[in-house]
Amino acid sequence: MELTDFDAAFKRLPEGHSEGIHEGRRFGLIVRRSDDGRRNSLFARELAGTDIVSFNLYRFTSGKTSLKPCEMSAKKVVDFVLGFQPD
């Protein structure tokens, strides 16, 4: 995966716990980034429902990026990150 709108949107998400809206529903999420920025993760849970979004994102020294969704489609992950509006 190359640097994309997804990558830029993910970088704008605050590290640690935050809340916000995606598709009219409230989510709580946790974003973790390693000190060197090469290992990243996101776990989001719908606060009044059962939906979750979870993935790991790896950045290699070669400049390449690898998105690893956790038991869901990459499209769901990308749509969430692009559409999420933090409080």
PyMOL Python script that loads the backbone (N, CA, C, O; Angstrom):
from pymol import cmd

cmd.read_pdbstr("""\
ATOM      1  N   MET A   1       0.853  -1.175   0.000  1.00  0.00           N
ATOM      2  CA  MET A   1       0.000   0.000   0.000  1.00  0.00           C
ATOM      3  C   MET A   1       0.899   1.239   0.000  1.00  0.00           C
ATOM      4  O   MET A   1       1.852   1.320   0.776  1.00  0.00           O
ATOM      5  N   GLU A   2       0.597   2.184  -0.858  1.00  0.00           N
ATOM      6  CA  GLU A   2       1.361   3.427  -0.921  1.00  0.00           C
ATOM      7  C   GLU A   2       0.694   4.479  -0.038  1.00  0.00           C
ATOM      8  O   GLU A   2      -0.417   4.279   0.455  1.00  0.00           O
ATOM      9  N   LEU A   3       1.391   5.607   0.155  1.00  0.00           N
ATOM     10  CA  LEU A   3       0.808   6.714   0.911  1.00  0.00           C
ATOM     11  C   LEU A   3      -0.460   7.177   0.209  1.00  0.00           C
ATOM     12  O   LEU A   3      -0.443   7.493  -0.980  1.00  0.00           O
ATOM     13  N   THR A   4      -1.550   7.214   0.948  1.00  0.00           N
ATOM     14  CA  THR A   4      -2.863   7.496   0.357  1.00  0.00           C
ATOM     15  C   THR A   4      -3.642   8.432   1.265  1.00  0.00           C
ATOM     16  O   THR A   4      -3.149   8.872   2.303  1.00  0.00           O
ATOM     17  N   ASP A   5      -4.871   8.727   0.853  1.00  0.00           N
ATOM     18  CA  ASP A   5      -5.786   9.485   1.712  1.00  0.00           C
ATOM     19  C   ASP A   5      -6.005   8.737   3.025  1.00  0.00           C
ATOM     20  O   ASP A   5      -6.126   9.354   4.083  1.00  0.00           O
ATOM     21  N   PHE A   6      -6.056   7.394   2.952  1.00  0.00           N
ATOM     22  CA  PHE A   6      -6.214   6.577   4.163  1.00  0.00           C
ATOM     23  C   PHE A   6      -5.064   6.834   5.128  1.00  0.00           C
ATOM     24  O   PHE A   6      -5.287   7.063   6.317  1.00  0.00           O
ATOM     25  N   ASP A   7      -3.856   6.797   4.627  1.00  0.00           N
ATOM     26  CA  ASP A   7      -2.673   6.986   5.462  1.00  0.00           C
ATOM     27  C   ASP A   7      -2.697   8.365   6.118  1.00  0.00           C
ATOM     28  O   ASP A   7      -2.411   8.491   7.309  1.00  0.00           O
ATOM     29  N   ALA A   8      -3.033   9.382   5.358  1.00  0.00           N
ATOM     30  CA  ALA A   8      -3.108  10.742   5.898  1.00  0.00           C
ATOM     31  C   ALA A   8      -4.206  10.844   6.955  1.00  0.00           C
ATOM     32  O   ALA A   8      -4.005  11.476   7.993  1.00  0.00           O
ATOM     33  N   ALA A   9      -5.372  10.224   6.703  1.00  0.00           N
ATOM     34  CA  ALA A   9      -6.476  10.258   7.669  1.00  0.00           C
ATOM     35  C   ALA A   9      -6.092   9.526   8.945  1.00  0.00           C
ATOM     36  O   ALA A   9      -6.427   9.983  10.038  1.00  0.00           O
ATOM     37  N   PHE A  10      -5.399   8.403   8.832  1.00  0.00           N
ATOM     38  CA  PHE A  10      -4.984   7.656  10.020  1.00  0.00           C
ATOM     39  C   PHE A  10      -3.993   8.478  10.845  1.00  0.00           C
ATOM     40  O   PHE A  10      -4.068   8.480  12.074  1.00  0.00           O
ATOM     41  N   LYS A  11      -3.088   9.159  10.196  1.00  0.00           N
ATOM     42  CA  LYS A  11      -2.110   9.982  10.917  1.00  0.00           C
ATOM     43  C   LYS A  11      -2.774  11.109  11.705  1.00  0.00           C
ATOM     44  O   LYS A  11      -2.235  11.554  12.718  1.00  0.00           O
ATOM     45  N   ARG A  12      -3.939  11.577  11.251  1.00  0.00           N
ATOM     46  CA  ARG A  12      -4.652  12.647  11.947  1.00  0.00           C
ATOM     47  C   ARG A  12      -5.413  12.163  13.183  1.00  0.00           C
ATOM     48  O   ARG A  12      -5.796  12.978  14.022  1.00  0.00           O
ATOM     49  N   LEU A  13      -5.636  10.867  13.310  1.00  0.00           N
ATOM     50  CA  LEU A  13      -6.350  10.350  14.480  1.00  0.00           C
ATOM     51  C   LEU A  13      -5.472  10.481  15.717  1.00  0.00           C
ATOM     52  O   LEU A  13      -4.279  10.181  15.666  1.00  0.00           O
ATOM     53  N   PRO A  14      -6.052  10.926  16.823  1.00  0.00           N
ATOM     54  CA  PRO A  14      -5.251  11.084  18.042  1.00  0.00           C
ATOM     55  C   PRO A  14      -4.834   9.730  18.616  1.00  0.00           C
ATOM     56  O   PRO A  14      -5.578   8.752  18.546  1.00  0.00           O
ATOM     57  N   GLU A  15      -3.641   9.697  19.177  1.00  0.00           N
ATOM     58  CA  GLU A  15      -3.163   8.476  19.820  1.00  0.00           C
ATOM     59  C   GLU A  15      -3.889   8.292  21.144  1.00  0.00           C
ATOM     60  O   GLU A  15      -4.279   9.265  21.790  1.00  0.00           O
ATOM     61  N   GLY A  16      -4.066   7.040  21.542  1.00  0.00           N
ATOM     62  CA  GLY A  16      -4.772   6.735  22.772  1.00  0.00           C
ATOM     63  C   GLY A  16      -6.261   6.613  22.514  1.00  0.00           C
ATOM     64  O   GLY A  16      -6.689   6.339  21.393  1.00  0.00           O
ATOM     65  N   HIS A  17      -7.047   6.817  23.563  1.00  0.00           N
ATOM     66  CA  HIS A  17      -8.500   6.671  23.461  1.00  0.00           C
ATOM     67  C   HIS A  17      -9.149   7.964  23.003  1.00  0.00           C
ATOM     68  O   HIS A  17      -8.770   9.052  23.434  1.00  0.00           O
ATOM     69  N   SER A  18     -10.131   7.830  22.125  1.00  0.00           N
ATOM     70  CA  SER A  18     -10.946   8.971  21.716  1.00  0.00           C
ATOM     71  C   SER A  18     -12.315   8.443  21.298  1.00  0.00           C
ATOM     72  O   SER A  18     -12.524   7.236  21.182  1.00  0.00           O
ATOM     73  N   GLU A  19     -13.229   9.363  21.077  1.00  0.00           N
ATOM     74  CA  GLU A  19     -14.569   9.015  20.626  1.00  0.00           C
ATOM     75  C   GLU A  19     -14.939   9.912  19.465  1.00  0.00           C
ATOM     76  O   GLU A  19     -14.370  10.988  19.278  1.00  0.00           O
ATOM     77  N   GLY A  20     -15.911   9.444  18.683  1.00  0.00           N
ATOM     78  CA  GLY A  20     -16.363  10.235  17.562  1.00  0.00           C
ATOM     79  C   GLY A  20     -17.489   9.538  16.832  1.00  0.00           C
ATOM     80  O   GLY A  20     -18.089   8.590  17.337  1.00  0.00           O
ATOM     81  N   ILE A  21     -17.766  10.022  15.637  1.00  0.00           N
ATOM     82  CA  ILE A  21     -18.903   9.562  14.844  1.00  0.00           C
ATOM     83  C   ILE A  21     -18.428   8.972  13.524  1.00  0.00           C
ATOM     84  O   ILE A  21     -17.532   9.505  12.868  1.00  0.00           O
ATOM     85  N   HIS A  22     -19.048   7.865  13.156  1.00  0.00           N
ATOM     86  CA  HIS A  22     -18.864   7.283  11.821  1.00  0.00           C
ATOM     87  C   HIS A  22     -20.227   6.813  11.344  1.00  0.00           C
ATOM     88  O   HIS A  22     -20.891   6.025  12.018  1.00  0.00           O
ATOM     89  N   GLU A  23     -20.640   7.297  10.182  1.00  0.00           N
ATOM     90  CA  GLU A  23     -21.937   6.953   9.589  1.00  0.00           C
ATOM     91  C   GLU A  23     -23.085   7.136  10.589  1.00  0.00           C
ATOM     92  O   GLU A  23     -23.995   6.310  10.657  1.00  0.00           O
ATOM     93  N   GLY A  24     -23.033   8.223  11.360  1.00  0.00           N
ATOM     94  CA  GLY A  24     -24.094   8.552  12.295  1.00  0.00           C
ATOM     95  C   GLY A  24     -24.094   7.755  13.586  1.00  0.00           C
ATOM     96  O   GLY A  24     -25.009   7.899  14.397  1.00  0.00           O
ATOM     97  N   ARG A  25     -23.096   6.925  13.791  1.00  0.00           N
ATOM     98  CA  ARG A  25     -23.011   6.108  15.005  1.00  0.00           C
ATOM     99  C   ARG A  25     -21.776   6.495  15.801  1.00  0.00           C
ATOM    100  O   ARG A  25     -20.738   6.826  15.227  1.00  0.00           O
ATOM    101  N   ARG A  26     -21.889   6.451  17.136  1.00  0.00           N
ATOM    102  CA  ARG A  26     -20.758   6.792  18.007  1.00  0.00           C
ATOM    103  C   ARG A  26     -19.848   5.590  18.205  1.00  0.00           C
ATOM    104  O   ARG A  26     -20.308   4.468  18.418  1.00  0.00           O
ATOM    105  N   PHE A  27     -18.560   5.847  18.131  1.00  0.00           N
ATOM    106  CA  PHE A  27     -17.547   4.826  18.353  1.00  0.00           C
ATOM    107  C   PHE A  27     -16.544   5.337  19.372  1.00  0.00           C
ATOM    108  O   PHE A  27     -16.256   6.532  19.438  1.00  0.00           O
ATOM    109  N   GLY A  28     -16.022   4.423  20.156  1.00  0.00           N
ATOM    110  CA  GLY A  28     -14.845   4.672  20.969  1.00  0.00           C
ATOM    111  C   GLY A  28     -13.698   3.945  20.305  1.00  0.00           C
ATOM    112  O   GLY A  28     -13.866   2.816  19.844  1.00  0.00           O
ATOM    113  N   LEU A  29     -12.535   4.571  20.248  1.00  0.00           N
ATOM    114  CA  LEU A  29     -11.416   3.883  19.613  1.00  0.00           C
ATOM    115  C   LEU A  29     -10.123   4.117  20.361  1.00  0.00           C
ATOM    116  O   LEU A  29      -9.954   5.098  21.085  1.00  0.00           O
ATOM    117  N   ILE A  30      -9.223   3.185  20.160  1.00  0.00           N
ATOM    118  CA  ILE A  30      -7.877   3.271  20.710  1.00  0.00           C
ATOM    119  C   ILE A  30      -6.907   3.161  19.544  1.00  0.00           C
ATOM    120  O   ILE A  30      -6.958   2.206  18.769  1.00  0.00           O
ATOM    121  N   VAL A  31      -6.024   4.144  19.428  1.00  0.00           N
ATOM    122  CA  VAL A  31      -4.971   4.142  18.418  1.00  0.00           C
ATOM    123  C   VAL A  31      -3.640   4.021  19.149  1.00  0.00           C
ATOM    124  O   VAL A  31      -3.363   4.756  20.097  1.00  0.00           O
ATOM    125  N   ARG A  32      -2.835   3.093  18.694  1.00  0.00           N
ATOM    126  CA  ARG A  32      -1.489   2.916  19.268  1.00  0.00           C
ATOM    127  C   ARG A  32      -0.468   3.025  18.151  1.00  0.00           C
ATOM    128  O   ARG A  32      -0.651   2.490  17.058  1.00  0.00           O
ATOM    129  N   ARG A  33       0.614   3.733  18.454  1.00  0.00           N
ATOM    130  CA  ARG A  33       1.718   3.886  17.502  1.00  0.00           C
ATOM    131  C   ARG A  33       3.027   3.610  18.234  1.00  0.00           C
ATOM    132  O   ARG A  33       3.233   4.096  19.346  1.00  0.00           O
ATOM    133  N   SER A  34       3.906   2.833  17.614  1.00  0.00           N
ATOM    134  CA  SER A  34       5.215   2.597  18.223  1.00  0.00           C
ATOM    135  C   SER A  34       6.029   3.890  18.167  1.00  0.00           C
ATOM    136  O   SER A  34       5.732   4.781  17.371  1.00  0.00           O
ATOM    137  N   ASP A  35       7.048   3.989  19.010  1.00  0.00           N
ATOM    138  CA  ASP A  35       7.876   5.198  19.054  1.00  0.00           C
ATOM    139  C   ASP A  35       8.492   5.522  17.696  1.00  0.00           C
ATOM    140  O   ASP A  35       8.649   6.691  17.345  1.00  0.00           O
ATOM    141  N   ASP A  36       8.839   4.487  16.935  1.00  0.00           N
ATOM    142  CA  ASP A  36       9.454   4.734  15.628  1.00  0.00           C
ATOM    143  C   ASP A  36       8.415   4.882  14.508  1.00  0.00           C
ATOM    144  O   ASP A  36       8.782   5.131  13.359  1.00  0.00           O
ATOM    145  N   GLY A  37       7.100   4.730  14.837  1.00  0.00           N
ATOM    146  CA  GLY A  37       6.040   4.912  13.860  1.00  0.00           C
ATOM    147  C   GLY A  37       5.860   3.769  12.885  1.00  0.00           C
ATOM    148  O   GLY A  37       5.076   3.877  11.942  1.00  0.00           O
ATOM    149  N   ARG A  38       6.576   2.672  13.097  1.00  0.00           N
ATOM    150  CA  ARG A  38       6.513   1.567  12.136  1.00  0.00           C
ATOM    151  C   ARG A  38       5.405   0.567  12.438  1.00  0.00           C
ATOM    152  O   ARG A  38       4.952  -0.140  11.538  1.00  0.00           O
ATOM    153  N   ARG A  39       4.964   0.496  13.687  1.00  0.00           N
ATOM    154  CA  ARG A  39       3.892  -0.428  14.087  1.00  0.00           C
ATOM    155  C   ARG A  39       2.750   0.381  14.664  1.00  0.00           C
ATOM    156  O   ARG A  39       2.921   1.125  15.629  1.00  0.00           O
ATOM    157  N   ASN A  40       1.574   0.226  14.056  1.00  0.00           N
ATOM    158  CA  ASN A  40       0.408   1.012  14.425  1.00  0.00           C
ATOM    159  C   ASN A  40      -0.802   0.092  14.513  1.00  0.00           C
ATOM    160  O   ASN A  40      -0.886  -0.911  13.804  1.00  0.00           O
ATOM    161  N   SER A  41      -1.736   0.445  15.388  1.00  0.00           N
ATOM    162  CA  SER A  41      -2.970  -0.341  15.471  1.00  0.00           C
ATOM    163  C   SER A  41      -4.138   0.558  15.824  1.00  0.00           C
ATOM    164  O   SER A  41      -3.975   1.634  16.400  1.00  0.00           O
ATOM    165  N   LEU A  42      -5.321   0.086  15.460  1.00  0.00           N
ATOM    166  CA  LEU A  42      -6.559   0.769  15.802  1.00  0.00           C
ATOM    167  C   LEU A  42      -7.576  -0.296  16.180  1.00  0.00           C
ATOM    168  O   LEU A  42      -7.709  -1.319  15.508  1.00  0.00           O
ATOM    169  N   PHE A  43      -8.293  -0.036  17.269  1.00  0.00           N
ATOM    170  CA  PHE A  43      -9.434  -0.859  17.657  1.00  0.00           C
ATOM    171  C   PHE A  43     -10.570   0.090  17.979  1.00  0.00           C
ATOM    172  O   PHE A  43     -10.439   0.950  18.850  1.00  0.00           O
ATOM    173  N   ALA A  44     -11.695  -0.062  17.275  1.00  0.00           N
ATOM    174  CA  ALA A  44     -12.864   0.794  17.491  1.00  0.00           C
ATOM    175  C   ALA A  44     -14.069  -0.079  17.771  1.00  0.00           C
ATOM    176  O   ALA A  44     -14.247  -1.136  17.165  1.00  0.00           O
ATOM    177  N   ARG A  45     -14.906   0.386  18.712  1.00  0.00           N
ATOM    178  CA  ARG A  45     -16.133  -0.330  19.065  1.00  0.00           C
ATOM    179  C   ARG A  45     -17.293   0.656  19.039  1.00  0.00           C
ATOM    180  O   ARG A  45     -17.214   1.751  19.595  1.00  0.00           O
ATOM    181  N   GLU A  46     -18.370   0.241  18.381  1.00  0.00           N
ATOM    182  CA  GLU A  46     -19.585   1.048  18.371  1.00  0.00           C
ATOM    183  C   GLU A  46     -20.122   1.102  19.797  1.00  0.00           C
ATOM    184  O   GLU A  46     -20.306   0.058  20.423  1.00  0.00           O
ATOM    185  N   LEU A  47     -20.376   2.296  20.318  1.00  0.00           N
ATOM    186  CA  LEU A  47     -20.748   2.455  21.723  1.00  0.00           C
ATOM    187  C   LEU A  47     -22.171   1.999  22.028  1.00  0.00           C
ATOM    188  O   LEU A  47     -22.438   1.559  23.147  1.00  0.00           O
ATOM    189  N   ALA A  48     -23.082   2.090  21.081  1.00  0.00           N
ATOM    190  CA  ALA A  48     -24.463   1.675  21.334  1.00  0.00           C
ATOM    191  C   ALA A  48     -24.849   0.505  20.437  1.00  0.00           C
ATOM    192  O   ALA A  48     -26.021   0.333  20.101  1.00  0.00           O
ATOM    193  N   GLY A  49     -23.863  -0.298  20.052  1.00  0.00           N
ATOM    194  CA  GLY A  49     -24.143  -1.409  19.151  1.00  0.00           C
ATOM    195  C   GLY A  49     -23.075  -2.476  19.264  1.00  0.00           C
ATOM    196  O   GLY A  49     -22.402  -2.594  20.287  1.00  0.00           O
ATOM    197  N   THR A  50     -22.927  -3.246  18.213  1.00  0.00           N
ATOM    198  CA  THR A  50     -22.008  -4.380  18.244  1.00  0.00           C
ATOM    199  C   THR A  50     -20.897  -4.313  17.204  1.00  0.00           C
ATOM    200  O   THR A  50     -20.076  -5.227  17.129  1.00  0.00           O
ATOM    201  N   ASP A  51     -20.852  -3.265  16.409  1.00  0.00           N
ATOM    202  CA  ASP A  51     -19.865  -3.185  15.336  1.00  0.00           C
ATOM    203  C   ASP A  51     -18.480  -2.883  15.895  1.00  0.00           C
ATOM    204  O   ASP A  51     -18.337  -2.138  16.864  1.00  0.00           O
ATOM    205  N   ILE A  52     -17.459  -3.473  15.269  1.00  0.00           N
ATOM    206  CA  ILE A  52     -16.069  -3.174  15.614  1.00  0.00           C
ATOM    207  C   ILE A  52     -15.265  -2.976  14.335  1.00  0.00           C
ATOM    208  O   ILE A  52     -15.645  -3.446  13.263  1.00  0.00           O
ATOM    209  N   VAL A  53     -14.154  -2.276  14.472  1.00  0.00           N
ATOM    210  CA  VAL A  53     -13.169  -2.114  13.406  1.00  0.00           C
ATOM    211  C   VAL A  53     -11.811  -2.286  14.055  1.00  0.00           C
ATOM    212  O   VAL A  53     -11.526  -1.678  15.086  1.00  0.00           O
ATOM    213  N   SER A  54     -10.965  -3.124  13.446  1.00  0.00           N
ATOM    214  CA  SER A  54      -9.670  -3.394  14.054  1.00  0.00           C
ATOM    215  C   SER A  54      -8.650  -3.707  12.963  1.00  0.00           C
ATOM    216  O   SER A  54      -8.939  -4.443  12.020  1.00  0.00           O
ATOM    217  N   PHE A  55      -7.458  -3.140  13.104  1.00  0.00           N
ATOM    218  CA  PHE A  55      -6.398  -3.434  12.140  1.00  0.00           C
ATOM    219  C   PHE A  55      -5.039  -3.091  12.708  1.00  0.00           C
ATOM    220  O   PHE A  55      -4.913  -2.357  13.689  1.00  0.00           O
ATOM    221  N   ASN A  56      -4.027  -3.643  12.064  1.00  0.00           N
ATOM    222  CA  ASN A  56      -2.634  -3.283  12.297  1.00  0.00           C
ATOM    223  C   ASN A  56      -2.108  -2.675  11.006  1.00  0.00           C
ATOM    224  O   ASN A  56      -2.498  -3.080   9.911  1.00  0.00           O
ATOM    225  N   LEU A  57      -1.224  -1.706  11.145  1.00  0.00           N
ATOM    226  CA  LEU A  57      -0.627  -1.028  10.003  1.00  0.00           C
ATOM    227  C   LEU A  57       0.880  -1.004  10.219  1.00  0.00           C
ATOM    228  O   LEU A  57       1.369  -0.491  11.225  1.00  0.00           O
ATOM    229  N   TYR A  58       1.604  -1.565   9.261  1.00  0.00           N
ATOM    230  CA  TYR A  58       3.063  -1.648   9.374  1.00  0.00           C
ATOM    231  C   TYR A  58       3.710  -0.784   8.300  1.00  0.00           C
ATOM    232  O   TYR A  58       3.295  -0.789   7.141  1.00  0.00           O
ATOM    233  N   ARG A  59       4.732  -0.044   8.710  1.00  0.00           N
ATOM    234  CA  ARG A  59       5.505   0.788   7.778  1.00  0.00           C
ATOM    235  C   ARG A  59       6.930   0.248   7.746  1.00  0.00           C
ATOM    236  O   ARG A  59       7.597   0.161   8.777  1.00  0.00           O
ATOM    237  N   PHE A  60       7.384  -0.112   6.555  1.00  0.00           N
ATOM    238  CA  PHE A  60       8.708  -0.713   6.398  1.00  0.00           C
ATOM    239  C   PHE A  60       9.745   0.334   6.026  1.00  0.00           C
ATOM    240  O   PHE A  60       9.406   1.388   5.489  1.00  0.00           O
ATOM    241  N   THR A  61      11.009   0.043   6.311  1.00  0.00           N
ATOM    242  CA  THR A  61      12.081   0.985   6.001  1.00  0.00           C
ATOM    243  C   THR A  61      12.184   1.235   4.496  1.00  0.00           C
ATOM    244  O   THR A  61      12.743   2.249   4.078  1.00  0.00           O
ATOM    245  N   SER A  62      11.659   0.333   3.685  1.00  0.00           N
ATOM    246  CA  SER A  62      11.658   0.504   2.231  1.00  0.00           C
ATOM    247  C   SER A  62      10.679   1.588   1.781  1.00  0.00           C
ATOM    248  O   SER A  62      10.693   2.010   0.625  1.00  0.00           O
ATOM    249  N   GLY A  63       9.810   2.042   2.728  1.00  0.00           N
ATOM    250  CA  GLY A  63       8.809   3.034   2.389  1.00  0.00           C
ATOM    251  C   GLY A  63       7.438   2.427   2.117  1.00  0.00           C
ATOM    252  O   GLY A  63       6.452   3.151   1.982  1.00  0.00           O
ATOM    253  N   LYS A  64       7.374   1.110   2.039  1.00  0.00           N
ATOM    254  CA  LYS A  64       6.092   0.451   1.809  1.00  0.00           C
ATOM    255  C   LYS A  64       5.289   0.375   3.103  1.00  0.00           C
ATOM    256  O   LYS A  64       5.844   0.413   4.201  1.00  0.00           O
ATOM    257  N   THR A  65       3.967   0.268   2.949  1.00  0.00           N
ATOM    258  CA  THR A  65       3.038   0.167   4.070  1.00  0.00           C
ATOM    259  C   THR A  65       2.197  -1.082   3.876  1.00  0.00           C
ATOM    260  O   THR A  65       1.793  -1.393   2.756  1.00  0.00           O
ATOM    261  N   SER A  66       1.929  -1.804   4.965  1.00  0.00           N
ATOM    262  CA  SER A  66       1.117  -3.011   4.912  1.00  0.00           C
ATOM    263  C   SER A  66      -0.047  -2.880   5.895  1.00  0.00           C
ATOM    264  O   SER A  66       0.159  -2.733   7.099  1.00  0.00           O
ATOM    265  N   LEU A  67      -1.272  -2.934   5.363  1.00  0.00           N
ATOM    266  CA  LEU A  67      -2.488  -2.872   6.172  1.00  0.00           C
ATOM    267  C   LEU A  67      -2.971  -4.292   6.416  1.00  0.00           C
ATOM    268  O   LEU A  67      -3.156  -5.059   5.471  1.00  0.00           O
ATOM    269  N   LYS A  68      -3.176  -4.647   7.689  1.00  0.00           N
ATOM    270  CA  LYS A  68      -3.630  -5.983   8.073  1.00  0.00           C
ATOM    271  C   LYS A  68      -4.922  -5.869   8.880  1.00  0.00           C
ATOM    272  O   LYS A  68      -4.871  -5.749  10.104  1.00  0.00           O
ATOM    273  N   PRO A  69      -6.085  -5.904   8.211  1.00  0.00           N
ATOM    274  CA  PRO A  69      -7.359  -5.888   8.937  1.00  0.00           C
ATOM    275  C   PRO A  69      -7.505  -7.156   9.780  1.00  0.00           C
ATOM    276  O   PRO A  69      -6.995  -8.215   9.415  1.00  0.00           O
ATOM    277  N   CYS A  70      -8.201  -7.041  10.902  1.00  0.00           N
ATOM    278  CA  CYS A  70      -8.424  -8.179  11.796  1.00  0.00           C
ATOM    279  C   CYS A  70      -9.814  -8.749  11.542  1.00  0.00           C
ATOM    280  O   CYS A  70     -10.806  -8.234  12.059  1.00  0.00           O
ATOM    281  N   GLU A  71      -9.882  -9.806  10.752  1.00  0.00           N
ATOM    282  CA  GLU A  71     -11.119 -10.539  10.471  1.00  0.00           C
ATOM    283  C   GLU A  71     -12.229  -9.664   9.895  1.00  0.00           C
ATOM    284  O   GLU A  71     -13.397  -9.805  10.259  1.00  0.00           O
ATOM    285  N   MET A  72     -11.854  -8.768   9.000  1.00  0.00           N
ATOM    286  CA  MET A  72     -12.820  -7.939   8.275  1.00  0.00           C
ATOM    287  C   MET A  72     -12.156  -7.489   6.981  1.00  0.00           C
ATOM    288  O   MET A  72     -10.953  -7.669   6.795  1.00  0.00           O
ATOM    289  N   SER A  73     -12.935  -6.911   6.102  1.00  0.00           N
ATOM    290  CA  SER A  73     -12.388  -6.494   4.815  1.00  0.00           C
ATOM    291  C   SER A  73     -11.556  -5.217   4.952  1.00  0.00           C
ATOM    292  O   SER A  73     -11.788  -4.396   5.839  1.00  0.00           O
ATOM    293  N   ALA A  74     -10.600  -5.074   4.064  1.00  0.00           N
ATOM    294  CA  ALA A  74      -9.803  -3.846   4.014  1.00  0.00           C
ATOM    295  C   ALA A  74     -10.702  -2.658   3.670  1.00  0.00           C
ATOM    296  O   ALA A  74     -10.460  -1.544   4.135  1.00  0.00           O
ATOM    297  N   LYS A  75     -11.740  -2.888   2.858  1.00  0.00           N
ATOM    298  CA  LYS A  75     -12.663  -1.811   2.489  1.00  0.00           C
ATOM    299  C   LYS A  75     -13.345  -1.247   3.728  1.00  0.00           C
ATOM    300  O   LYS A  75     -13.473  -0.029   3.859  1.00  0.00           O
ATOM    301  N   LYS A  76     -13.786  -2.114   4.643  1.00  0.00           N
ATOM    302  CA  LYS A  76     -14.436  -1.651   5.868  1.00  0.00           C
ATOM    303  C   LYS A  76     -13.488  -0.782   6.678  1.00  0.00           C
ATOM    304  O   LYS A  76     -13.892   0.256   7.201  1.00  0.00           O
ATOM    305  N   VAL A  77     -12.236  -1.197   6.787  1.00  0.00           N
ATOM    306  CA  VAL A  77     -11.225  -0.450   7.534  1.00  0.00           C
ATOM    307  C   VAL A  77     -10.984   0.909   6.894  1.00  0.00           C
ATOM    308  O   VAL A  77     -10.997   1.934   7.576  1.00  0.00           O
ATOM    309  N   VAL A  78     -10.766   0.916   5.598  1.00  0.00           N
ATOM    310  CA  VAL A  78     -10.494   2.173   4.880  1.00  0.00           C
ATOM    311  C   VAL A  78     -11.685   3.111   4.989  1.00  0.00           C
ATOM    312  O   VAL A  78     -11.512   4.299   5.264  1.00  0.00           O
ATOM    313  N   ASP A  79     -12.892   2.599   4.777  1.00  0.00           N
ATOM    314  CA  ASP A  79     -14.100   3.439   4.880  1.00  0.00           C
ATOM    315  C   ASP A  79     -14.220   4.049   6.274  1.00  0.00           C
ATOM    316  O   ASP A  79     -14.588   5.216   6.411  1.00  0.00           O
ATOM    317  N   PHE A  80     -13.910   3.263   7.314  1.00  0.00           N
ATOM    318  CA  PHE A  80     -14.009   3.761   8.676  1.00  0.00           C
ATOM    319  C   PHE A  80     -13.006   4.897   8.909  1.00  0.00           C
ATOM    320  O   PHE A  80     -13.379   5.965   9.394  1.00  0.00           O
ATOM    321  N   VAL A  81     -11.768   4.673   8.571  1.00  0.00           N
ATOM    322  CA  VAL A  81     -10.736   5.689   8.830  1.00  0.00           C
ATOM    323  C   VAL A  81     -11.020   6.963   8.039  1.00  0.00           C
ATOM    324  O   VAL A  81     -10.851   8.064   8.564  1.00  0.00           O
ATOM    325  N   LEU A  82     -11.444   6.830   6.796  1.00  0.00           N
ATOM    326  CA  LEU A  82     -11.735   8.017   5.996  1.00  0.00           C
ATOM    327  C   LEU A  82     -12.977   8.761   6.488  1.00  0.00           C
ATOM    328  O   LEU A  82     -13.053   9.984   6.371  1.00  0.00           O
ATOM    329  N   GLY A  83     -13.951   8.028   7.039  1.00  0.00           N
ATOM    330  CA  GLY A  83     -15.204   8.656   7.432  1.00  0.00           C
ATOM    331  C   GLY A  83     -15.323   9.026   8.906  1.00  0.00           C
ATOM    332  O   GLY A  83     -16.262   9.724   9.286  1.00  0.00           O
ATOM    333  N   PHE A  84     -14.393   8.575   9.741  1.00  0.00           N
ATOM    334  CA  PHE A  84     -14.483   8.826  11.175  1.00  0.00           C
ATOM    335  C   PHE A  84     -14.223  10.292  11.485  1.00  0.00           C
ATOM    336  O   PHE A  84     -13.258  10.883  11.001  1.00  0.00           O
ATOM    337  N   GLN A  85     -15.109  10.874  12.309  1.00  0.00           N
ATOM    338  CA  GLN A  85     -14.968  12.266  12.750  1.00  0.00           C
ATOM    339  C   GLN A  85     -14.783  12.288  14.256  1.00  0.00           C
ATOM    340  O   GLN A  85     -15.751  12.113  14.996  1.00  0.00           O
ATOM    341  N   PRO A  86     -13.537  12.503  14.736  1.00  0.00           N
ATOM    342  CA  PRO A  86     -13.325  12.534  16.189  1.00  0.00           C
ATOM    343  C   PRO A  86     -13.988  13.757  16.828  1.00  0.00           C
ATOM    344  O   PRO A  86     -14.162  14.796  16.190  1.00  0.00           O
ATOM    345  N   ASP A  87     -14.355  13.605  18.110  1.00  0.00           N
ATOM    346  CA  ASP A  87     -14.941  14.727  18.864  1.00  0.00           C
ATOM    347  C   ASP A  87     -13.932  15.852  19.011  1.00  0.00           C
ATOM    348  O   ASP A  87     -14.237  16.880  19.614  1.00  0.00           O
TER     349      ASP A  87
END
""", "prot")
cmd.dss("prot")
cmd.show_as("cartoon", "prot")
cmd.util.cbc("prot")
cmd.orient("prot")
